[in-house]
Amino acid sequence: MILLNDPRTRRRRLGVGAVAAGLLSALLTAGPAVATPDPGDAPATSKEVSKSARAEVRDAIEGGEIPGQDQVVHSDNIEHLANIPKDALPGTNSDLAFQGRYAFAGNYDGFRIFDISNPKKPKTVAQVLCPGSQNDISVSGDLLFLSTDSSRSDSSCNSTTQPATEKSSWEGMKVFDISDKRNPKYVAAVETACGSHTHTLVPERKNVYIYVSSYSPNAAYPDCQPPHDGISVIKVPRKAPERAAVVDFPVLFPGEGPDGGGNPGGPTNPGVSKTTGCHDITVLPSKDLAAGACMGDGILFSIEDPERPKVIDRVQDNVNFAFWHSATFNQGANKVVFTDELGGGGAATCNAEIGPNRGADGIYDIVGRGDHRKLVFRSYFKIPRHQADTENCVAHNGSLIPVKGKDIMVQAWYQGGVSVWEFTDSSRPKEIAYFERGPLSTEAISTGGSWSAYYYNGYIYSNDMAKGFDVLKLSDRRTDPAKRVHLRELNTQTQPDYFD
């Protein structure tokens, strides 16, 4: 491996070239951001950048300011143990879930199951072809769940892409039986309003509740129009998953008018997404608490009654946040980290022109008690390494690293790689480790990088959209105590109480 110098020395002149800047502007004004382009059967993977931007990238590589194309680099406290390239599923890799010795990796074309009992040599156990972006994935007991948020001809795994204007179009949740990891069986499907971009499990002994996050994109989708200001709640009986059904649609943003009560977005708040639903929700069942990242809004709500969640507080950041994407609680349930997916994950936003406060994490303290709790902003965090103008880079999915008395998390940043950072002091976050690859291309923005990076039973696992499944080992006195914490199951959006 080639180790670069301290990342603080890598601040540089790389900026947004004229074409790249125009692309970012278009992404911010054309409508709601999405994690990657709606793929159909073949997502767009390349966007041209200007000649001057290409020259800057080549100069930066030659000068040692950024890694070379596809070059693996990392801090000296990270070890890259394994990479498993994409195989039978050629689509974009997406989210991850874990159970026992298995990792479950979503892909726009289906999902893959790995045996990770030897993290240095993960083995493929099964690959299931079932197209339907994003195939956001989670597991609970013998059940696996997949989100479909693209217009399909039907609910089967043989469905094809079709225009959303077709009356027969289907979007929603799929349920699989994974009692036999080598032979998953498709057992149920539930159609939901506006499909399912992501989902979050609230597991109970007899039932699994699913909070389905989706949002109303634009007038091209006649069955998904504003006000789409709530979430679908699905109830899945564990012993009869074929009876899964929507049991409620709680409104999280009540208000008058055609758009409900969420953030109105532009032109009132230029560059900010209008709130027409939620992108992602994280629950902390041990505290009956949830945090929602909902386009133009961040919310804190109670899930004491899982079928009827109740909003406690709501915040906006109309200066620096373009699209509230995801949320992570700290273990003490007195902080939330929200991410801003500026540019929808398809733009180069980790550079000097965009700066440290946009496309970043927002750290909020939770103050007060009960229904009077409030979210109070403390600071932003962004990786301290500028990326090339050909690298899509922005804050994305991460998880806590369970160290008692400390607030540390690992996080994916697309082509910005994987970052380990601490926010024990909410006002002074700092990075303590990183892993990344050089740009996929020096000529154009090519979609790739780490979609999700999570800590599970002593190791970091990353699902790279283009390069495949990575396993990292973190060796640092600040995080070593986490190696003593072992979980039977992990869906990051259903945060466990690590020290219960």
PAGU-287184 format. One record per residue (C-alpha): residue number from 1; y, z, x. Coordinates in steps of 0.25 Angstrom, whole numbers, m for minus. Each point is the difference from the previous one (the first is absolute). Layout:
BEGIN
[r NUM; [Y; Z; X]]
...
This chain:
BEGIN
[r 1; [0; 0; 0]]
[r 2; [14; m2; 4]]
[r 3; [10; 11; m2]]
[r 4; [14; m3; m1]]
[r 5; [11; 9; 4]]
[r 6; [6; 12; m8]]
[r 7; [4; m7; m14]]
[r 8; [14; 6; 1]]
[r 9; [2; m10; 12]]
[r 10; [m3; m12; m9]]
[r 11; [13; 0; m8]]
[r 12; [4; m14; 2]]
[r 13; [9; m12; m5]]
[r 14; [m11; m6; m9]]
[r 15; [7; m3; m13]]
[r 16; [m2; m8; m13]]
[r 17; [2; m15; 3]]
[r 18; [8; m8; m10]]
[r 19; [m12; m5; m8]]
[r 20; [m7; 13; 1]]
[r 21; [13; 7; m6]]
[r 22; [0; m10; m11]]
[r 23; [m14; 3; m3]]
[r 24; [2; 15; m1]]
[r 25; [12; m2; m9]]
[r 26; [m8; m9; m10]]
[r 27; [m11; 11; 0]]
[r 28; [10; 10; m4]]
[r 29; [7; m8; m11]]
[r 30; [m11; m8; m6]]
[r 31; [m6; 11; m8]]
[r 32; [m10; 12; 2]]
[r 33; [m6; 2; 14]]
[r 34; [m15; m1; 1]]
[r 35; [m9; 4; 11]]
[r 36; [m5; m14; 3]]
[r 37; [2; m13; m7]]
[r 38; [m9; m1; m13]]
[r 39; [m11; m7; 7]]
[r 40; [m7; m9; m10]]
[r 41; [m12; m4; 9]]
[r 42; [8; m2; 13]]
[r 43; [13; 9; 2]]
[r 44; [12; m6; 8]]
[r 45; [m2; 4; 14]]
[r 46; [12; m6; 8]]
[r 47; [15; m1; m1]]
[r 48; [8; m8; 10]]
[r 49; [11; 7; 8]]
[r 50; [12; m6; 7]]
[r 51; [m1; m7; 14]]
[r 52; [9; 11; 6]]
[r 53; [m9; 11; m6]]
[r 54; [m13; m7; 6]]
[r 55; [7; 0; 14]]
[r 56; [4; 15; m1]]
[r 57; [m15; 3; m3]]
[r 58; [m5; m7; 12]]
[r 59; [11; 6; 9]]
[r 60; [m3; 14; m5]]
[r 61; [m15; m2; 3]]
[r 62; [3; m6; 14]]
[r 63; [9; 12; 2]]
[r 64; [m10; 10; m4]]
[r 65; [8; 5; m12]]
[r 66; [m11; m3; m10]]
[r 67; [m15; m2; 1]]
[r 68; [m5; m14; 2]]
[r 69; [m6; m8; m11]]
[r 70; [m12; 8; m6]]
[r 71; [1; 10; 12]]
[r 72; [m5; 14; m3]]
[r 73; [9; 11; 5]]
[r 74; [1; 15; m3]]
[r 75; [5; 13; 4]]
[r 76; [m9; 7; 10]]
[r 77; [m5; 11; m10]]
[r 78; [m6; m11; m9]]
[r 79; [m14; m7; 3]]
[r 80; [m4; m13; m7]]
[r 81; [m14; 2; m2]]
[r 82; [m4; m12; m9]]
[r 83; [4; m12; m7]]
[r 84; [m8; m7; m11]]
[r 85; [5; m14; m3]]
[r 86; [0; m6; m14]]
[r 87; [m13; m6; m4]]
[r 88; [m4; m5; m14]]
[r 89; [13; 4; m7]]
[r 90; [11; m9; 6]]
[r 91; [11; 5; m8]]
[r 92; [11; 10; 3]]
[r 93; [m6; 14; 4]]
[r 94; [7; 11; m9]]
[r 95; [m3; 15; m2]]
[r 96; [m11; 10; 5]]
[r 97; [m8; 11; m6]]
[r 98; [m10; 10; 6]]
[r 99; [m13; 7; m5]]
[r 100; [m10; 7; 9]]
[r 101; [m3; m9; 12]]
[r 102; [5; m12; m7]]
[r 103; [14; m8; 0]]
[r 104; [3; m9; m12]]
[r 105; [10; m11; 4]]
[r 106; [7; m8; m11]]
[r 107; [3; m15; 2]]
[r 108; [7; m10; m9]]
[r 109; [m14; m7; m2]]
[r 110; [m8; 13; m2]]
[r 111; [m4; 12; 8]]
[r 112; [m8; 4; 12]]
[r 113; [m8; 13; 3]]
[r 114; [m1; 5; 14]]
[r 115; [m10; 10; 6]]
[r 116; [9; 8; 9]]
[r 117; [m10; 11; 4]]
[r 118; [3; m5; 14]]
[r 119; [15; m3; 0]]
[r 120; [m2; m8; 13]]
[r 121; [m9; m10; m6]]
[r 122; [3; m1; m15]]
[r 123; [m11; m8; m8]]
[r 124; [2; m9; m12]]
[r 125; [m9; 5; m11]]
[r 126; [5; m9; m12]]
[r 127; [10; m11; m3]]
[r 128; [3; m2; m14]]
[r 129; [7; m13; m5]]
[r 130; [9; 3; m11]]
[r 131; [14; m7; 1]]
[r 132; [12; 7; m6]]
[r 133; [12; 4; 8]]
[r 134; [3; 11; 5]]
[r 135; [m14; 6; m2]]
[r 136; [7; 14; 2]]
[r 137; [m13; 8; 2]]
[r 138; [m4; 15; m2]]
[r 139; [m13; 7; m2]]
[r 140; [m5; 13; m8]]
[r 141; [m15; 4; 0]]
[r 142; [m8; m12; m3]]
[r 143; [12; m8; m5]]
[r 144; [9; m10; 7]]
[r 145; [13; m6; m6]]
[r 146; [7; m13; 3]]
[r 147; [14; m4; m5]]
[r 148; [3; m14; m4]]
[r 149; [14; m4; m1]]
[r 150; [m1; m16; 0]]
[r 151; [m2; m8; m12]]
[r 152; [m15; m3; m1]]
[r 153; [m8; m9; m10]]
[r 154; [m9; 12; m4]]
[r 155; [m4; 14; 4]]
[r 156; [m12; m4; 8]]
[r 157; [m2; m1; 15]]
[r 158; [m2; m15; m2]]
[r 159; [14; m2; m6]]
[r 160; [10; m10; 5]]
[r 161; [15; 0; 2]]
[r 162; [8; m5; m12]]
[r 163; [14; 0; m5]]
[r 164; [5; 13; m6]]
[r 165; [5; m8; m12]]
[r 166; [m14; m2; m4]]
[r 167; [m4; 8; m12]]
[r 168; [m14; 3; 6]]
[r 169; [6; 6; 13]]
[r 170; [m6; 13; 4]]
[r 171; [5; 11; 9]]
[r 172; [m3; 15; 2]]
[r 173; [m11; 9; 5]]
[r 174; [m14; m2; 4]]
[r 175; [m11; 10; 2]]
[r 176; [m12; m1; 9]]
[r 177; [m13; 9; 2]]
[r 178; [m1; 3; 14]]
[r 179; [m12; 10; 0]]
[r 180; [m7; m11; 8]]
[r 181; [10; m3; 11]]
[r 182; [m8; m12; 4]]
[r 183; [0; m6; m14]]
[r 184; [13; 4; m8]]
[r 185; [m1; m4; m15]]
[r 186; [12; m4; m9]]
[r 187; [m1; 9; m12]]
[r 188; [14; m1; m7]]
[r 189; [14; m6; m2]]
[r 190; [12; 5; m7]]
[r 191; [12; m9; m2]]
[r 192; [13; 7; 2]]
[r 193; [15; m4; m3]]
[r 194; [5; m8; 11]]
[r 195; [m13; 1; 8]]
[r 196; [m2; 10; 11]]
[r 197; [8; m1; 13]]
[r 198; [m5; 13; 5]]
[r 199; [m7; 12; m7]]
[r 200; [m2; 15; 3]]
[r 201; [m12; 9; m4]]
[r 202; [1; 13; m6]]
[r 203; [m15; 5; 0]]
[r 204; [m6; 10; m9]]
[r 205; [m14; 5; m1]]
[r 206; [m4; m9; m12]]
[r 207; [11; m10; 0]]
[r 208; [8; m8; 10]]
[r 209; [14; m3; m4]]
[r 210; [7; m12; 6]]
[r 211; [15; m2; 0]]
[r 212; [3; m14; 1]]
[r 213; [13; m5; 6]]
[r 214; [5; m14; m3]]
[r 215; [14; m6; m2]]
[r 216; [6; m11; m8]]
[r 217; [3; m11; 9]]
[r 218; [9; m11; m7]]
[r 219; [1; m9; m12]]
[r 220; [m12; m8; 5]]
[r 221; [m10; 10; m5]]
[r 222; [2; 0; m15]]
[r 223; [m10; 12; m3]]
[r 224; [7; 9; 10]]
[r 225; [15; 2; m3]]
[r 226; [10; 11; 2]]
[r 227; [0; 11; m5]]
[r 228; [m13; 3; 8]]
[r 229; [4; 14; 3]]
[r 230; [m13; 8; 1]]
[r 231; [m14; 0; 5]]
[r 232; [m13; m3; m6]]
[r 233; [m10; 12; 0]]
[r 234; [m15; m4; 0]]
[r 235; [m11; 10; m3]]
[r 236; [m13; m3; 6]]
[r 237; [m12; 9; m4]]
[r 238; [m8; 2; 13]]
[r 239; [m14; m1; m7]]
[r 240; [5; m12; m9]]
[r 241; [10; m8; 8]]
[r 242; [m2; m12; m9]]
[r 243; [8; 8; m10]]
[r 244; [12; 0; 8]]
[r 245; [13; m2; m8]]
[r 246; [15; 2; 0]]
[r 247; [3; 13; m7]]
[r 248; [16; 0; 2]]
[r 249; [12; m7; 5]]
[r 250; [10; 11; 4]]
[r 251; [14; m4; 1]]
[r 252; [6; 5; 13]]
[r 253; [14; m7; m1]]
[r 254; [4; 2; m14]]
[r 255; [13; m6; m4]]
[r 256; [7; m10; m10]]
[r 257; [2; m14; 2]]
[r 258; [m9; m12; 4]]
[r 259; [m4; 6; 14]]
[r 260; [m2; 14; m3]]
[r 261; [6; 12; 8]]
[r 262; [m4; m4; 14]]
[r 263; [9; m5; 12]]
[r 264; [7; m12; m5]]
[r 265; [0; m7; 13]]
[r 266; [9; m11; 4]]
[r 267; [11; m3; m3]]
[r 268; [3; 14; m3]]
[r 269; [m7; 4; 12]]
[r 270; [m1; m12; 9]]
[r 271; [m12; m2; 8]]
[r 272; [m8; 11; m8]]
[r 273; [m12; m3; m8]]
[r 274; [2; 2; m15]]
[r 275; [m10; 10; m5]]
[r 276; [m10; m6; m10]]
[r 277; [m12; 8; 4]]
[r 278; [m6; 8; 12]]
[r 279; [m6; m6; 13]]
[r 280; [m8; 12; 4]]
[r 281; [m3; 14; m4]]
[r 282; [m5; 12; 9]]
[r 283; [m6; 12; m7]]
[r 284; [m3; 14; 6]]
[r 285; [m10; 5; m10]]
[r 286; [m1; 14; 6]]
[r 287; [15; 2; m4]]
[r 288; [0; m8; m13]]
[r 289; [11; m9; 7]]
[r 290; [3; m15; 2]]
[r 291; [10; m8; 6]]
[r 292; [3; m14; m5]]
[r 293; [6; m12; 9]]
[r 294; [6; m8; m12]]
[r 295; [7; m12; 6]]
[r 296; [15; 5; m1]]
[r 297; [m4; 14; m3]]
[r 298; [m8; 12; 6]]
[r 299; [m5; 10; m9]]
[r 300; [m7; 14; 0]]
[r 301; [m9; 3; m12]]
[r 302; [m10; 10; m5]]
[r 303; [m14; m4; m3]]
[r 304; [m4; 14; m6]]
[r 305; [m5; m9; m12]]
[r 306; [m5; m12; 7]]
[r 307; [1; m9; m12]]
[r 308; [14; 4; m2]]
[r 309; [8; 1; 13]]
[r 310; [14; 6; m1]]
[r 311; [11; m4; 9]]
[r 312; [7; 11; 7]]
[r 313; [10; m7; 9]]
[r 314; [5; m14; 3]]
[r 315; [8; m5; 12]]
[r 316; [6; m13; 5]]
[r 317; [5; m5; 13]]
[r 318; [9; m12; m3]]
[r 319; [5; m1; 14]]
[r 320; [m12; m2; 9]]
[r 321; [m13; m1; m9]]
[r 322; [m3; m14; m6]]
[r 323; [m14; 3; m6]]
[r 324; [m6; 14; m1]]
[r 325; [m14; m4; 4]]
[r 326; [m9; 13; 2]]
[r 327; [0; 15; 2]]
[r 328; [m7; 11; 8]]
[r 329; [1; 15; m2]]
[r 330; [m1; 10; 11]]
[r 331; [m11; 10; m1]]
[r 332; [10; 11; m4]]
[r 333; [5; m9; m12]]
[r 334; [14; 3; 3]]
[r 335; [3; m14; 6]]
[r 336; [m2; m14; m4]]
[r 337; [1; m13; 9]]
[r 338; [3; m12; m7]]
[r 339; [0; m14; 6]]
[r 340; [9; m12; m2]]
[r 341; [m7; m13; 0]]
[r 342; [13; m8; 4]]
[r 343; [m3; m15; m1]]
[r 344; [m13; 2; m8]]
[r 345; [m8; 1; 13]]
[r 346; [2; m15; 4]]
[r 347; [12; 1; 8]]
[r 348; [4; 5; 14]]
[r 349; [8; 12; m2]]
[r 350; [m3; 9; 12]]
[r 351; [11; m5; 8]]
[r 352; [14; 4; 5]]
[r 353; [7; m8; m12]]
[r 354; [m7; 8; m11]]
[r 355; [1; 13; 7]]
[r 356; [m7; 13; m1]]
[r 357; [3; 4; m14]]
[r 358; [m5; m12; m8]]
[r 359; [m15; m4; m1]]
[r 360; [m2; 14; 4]]
[r 361; [m6; 13; m5]]
[r 362; [9; 10; m8]]
[r 363; [m4; 15; 2]]
[r 364; [3; 9; m12]]
[r 365; [m1; 15; m2]]
[r 366; [m5; 5; m13]]
[r 367; [9; 12; m3]]
[r 368; [m1; 10; m12]]
[r 369; [m12; 4; m9]]
[r 370; [m7; m6; m12]]
[r 371; [7; m10; m9]]
[r 372; [13; 3; 8]]
[r 373; [m5; m6; 13]]
[r 374; [9; m10; 7]]
[r 375; [m2; m11; 10]]
[r 376; [11; 2; 11]]
[r 377; [2; m11; 11]]
[r 378; [m1; 5; 14]]
[r 379; [m2; m12; 10]]
[r 380; [m6; m14; 2]]
[r 381; [m11; m4; 10]]
[r 382; [m3; m14; 6]]
[r 383; [m8; m4; 11]]
[r 384; [8; 1; 13]]
[r 385; [m5; m14; 5]]
[r 386; [7; m13; m4]]
[r 387; [m9; m11; m4]]
[r 388; [1; m15; 2]]
[r 389; [7; m9; m11]]
[r 390; [m14; m6; m2]]
[r 391; [m6; 13; m4]]
[r 392; [0; 5; m14]]
[r 393; [2; 15; 1]]
[r 394; [4; 11; m9]]
[r 395; [m4; 14; m5]]
[r 396; [m14; 0; m7]]
[r 397; [m12; 8; m3]]
[r 398; [m3; 13; 8]]
[r 399; [m7; 14; m2]]
[r 400; [2; 14; 5]]
[r 401; [m7; 5; 13]]
[r 402; [m5; 14; m4]]
[r 403; [6; 9; 10]]
[r 404; [3; 14; m6]]
[r 405; [15; 4; 1]]
[r 406; [4; m14; 4]]
[r 407; [4; m13; m8]]
[r 408; [m6; m12; 7]]
[r 409; [m4; m13; m5]]
[r 410; [m5; m13; 4]]
[r 411; [5; m13; m6]]
[r 412; [m1; m15; 0]]
[r 413; [12; m9; 3]]
[r 414; [m7; m14; m2]]
[r 415; [3; m7; 13]]
[r 416; [8; 12; 5]]
[r 417; [m14; 6; 1]]
[r 418; [m5; 15; m2]]
[r 419; [9; 11; 3]]
[r 420; [m3; 15; 0]]
[r 421; [13; 9; m2]]
[r 422; [4; 14; m3]]
[r 423; [10; 5; m11]]
[r 424; [m2; 15; 1]]
[r 425; [15; 0; 1]]
[r 426; [4; m9; m12]]
[r 427; [13; m3; 7]]
[r 428; [m6; m4; 14]]
[r 429; [m13; m8; m2]]
[r 430; [m6; m6; 13]]
[r 431; [m11; m9; 4]]
[r 432; [m11; 5; 9]]
[r 433; [m10; m11; 1]]
[r 434; [m1; m15; m3]]
[r 435; [m9; m12; 0]]
[r 436; [4; m15; m2]]
[r 437; [m3; m14; 3]]
[r 438; [10; m11; 5]]
[r 439; [5; m10; m10]]
[r 440; [m11; m9; m7]]
[r 441; [10; m12; 2]]
[r 442; [12; m2; 9]]
[r 443; [4; m12; m9]]
[r 444; [0; 5; m14]]
[r 445; [m1; 13; m8]]
[r 446; [m15; 1; m3]]
[r 447; [m5; 10; m9]]
[r 448; [m8; 11; 6]]
[r 449; [m1; 14; 6]]
[r 450; [m5; 13; m5]]
[r 451; [0; 1; m15]]
[r 452; [m5; 15; 0]]
[r 453; [m2; 10; 11]]
[r 454; [m7; 13; m4]]
[r 455; [m6; 12; 7]]
[r 456; [m14; 4; m4]]
[r 457; [m9; 10; 7]]
[r 458; [5; m1; 14]]
[r 459; [4; m15; 1]]
[r 460; [10; m10; m5]]
[r 461; [m4; m12; m8]]
[r 462; [9; m12; m2]]
[r 463; [m2; m12; m8]]
[r 464; [7; m12; 6]]
[r 465; [3; m11; m10]]
[r 466; [m3; m11; 10]]
[r 467; [m8; 7; 12]]
[r 468; [m10; 9; m8]]
[r 469; [m4; 14; 1]]
[r 470; [4; 9; 11]]
[r 471; [m4; 14; 5]]
[r 472; [9; 8; 8]]
[r 473; [m2; 14; 7]]
[r 474; [12; 9; 2]]
[r 475; [0; 10; 11]]
[r 476; [12; 9; m1]]
[r 477; [1; 15; 1]]
[r 478; [9; m1; m13]]
[r 479; [m10; m6; m8]]
[r 480; [m13; 5; 6]]
[r 481; [m2; 11; m10]]
[r 482; [m2; m11; m11]]
[r 483; [m13; m3; 6]]
[r 484; [m6; 12; m6]]
[r 485; [3; m4; m14]]
[r 486; [m11; m9; m7]]
[r 487; [1; m6; m14]]
[r 488; [m11; m5; m9]]
[r 489; [9; m10; m6]]
[r 490; [14; m6; 2]]
[r 491; [9; m8; m9]]
[r 492; [14; 1; 7]]
[r 493; [7; m1; m13]]
[r 494; [m8; 12; m5]]
[r 495; [4; 10; 11]]
[r 496; [m10; 11; 2]]
[r 497; [3; 15; 3]]
[r 498; [m4; m1; 15]]
[r 499; [m1; 15; 2]]
[r 500; [m5; 5; m14]]
